[in-house]
Amino acid sequence: MAVLRSLLFAAIFYPATALWVMAGIVATLFGRRPTLAVVLSWVGLFHWLARNVVGIRVSVEGTMPPDACLIAVKHQSMFETLEMVRLTRLPVIVLKRELADIPLFGWMTRRYGVIPVDRKAGAKALRELVAEGKAAAATGRPILIFPEGTRVAVGHAPPLQSGFAALYRAVGLPVVPVAVDSGRLWGRGLVKRPGVITFRVADAIPAGLKRDEIEVQVRAAINALDSTSQASA
């Protein structure tokens, strides 16, 4: 049954995504508000299909603060990338440049508002992240980052990437860590399993802490749902 549900999800969501991208391109001709509305409807479609086709329900523990902040999220699957757009106030998202360079889809993500990072560019990528992070903070929108840098398997808690601390220092915003356990149900393969995915929103951590202090607190908070996590060297 899980295989059939997953196949049906893929058969609906991915062709629909192509249509949403085209609609989004048209929407950009009419300004930012229509563009953001298209994005919200797309992530709404994803949420509806995940719940009603795959059988995944979302449980949110805690409350996202209404003010601008830096949202640091555990990253185990594609699920939280889309779901966090629905759960927050249309955040500017830090993502790998490869996604922002996909024809049409990448152009649409840039119009929505992302900070693409070239992980192979070293110090240059860090400088660009800081500059674009400051510009994003000036808009008043929250900024969403996956501080581990990439998706990690269930049970793993690698050190945070240096870009997180640099962005935290540059934007001067409090950090809201969010723990996620999506990897149990939404793996890298085709088959997704029904169940409950939890988002645990921790208390905001103030701006201005030293790098080691903020990294220790955020790392602990985003792994709070995984008692079996193993820190990587």
C-alpha angles and dihedrals in degrees: 000000000000090000092051092047091049093049091050091049092052092045091056106032103048098047088043089052090059089054092047091052091054090048089049092052089054090046092056088067088066099047142266099303096061089044092054090045090057091050091050092050090050094052087044089057090050091051093048093049093045090053102038102031105029095029099235118148125193125227118192118198115192132007131276110233115243096228127084113281145152109261114207112195134188108241119213102137148355088270098082093044090067099028093056089059088058094044096049138045099278096285126207102248128218106217141158115280093237090072093049090051096056107117113261094346091061092047089052092051090053091052089051093051126267138156106225115206125200101210091196094057097077116192092006090058090050092053091049091048091053094047095047091042091057091049091050092049090053090062092062093237119129117252119227121205135172097219095196087064099230143021114297131197123255109276097029126110108178122186115277118262118254091243091072095060091043092052092045091053094044101049098041093215131136116258124236110197118207123197117207132186099191095127091078091067108016107054130169094265130077098265117085121186129220121246142090124311113200128211111194112195111203126206115280116267113218125246122254103050122139118263096254092048096051094043094052093049096044094045091052093046098049090050095047093110094054112069090174096056115139117208113229121225 
